[in-house]
């Protein structure tokens, strides 16, 4: 698995690791959501990203966050840790 920083650098995104984590955490506060619901927020922070690039960033960030125990991933659904 590539690190989030590597994916950011590969896509030449202006976003930082911390910004991506923050967007995900803010959107996860109200409860469970689908990965596709985060994409518009990431794209609004970096307008150069297309849909697939934003999704790749999110998926990589989610994998890292899930490994740390910050949330659970179930298919396309992301669940906050209770």
Order of alpha helices (4+ residues) and beta strands (2+ residues): alpha-alpha-beta-alpha-alpha-beta-beta
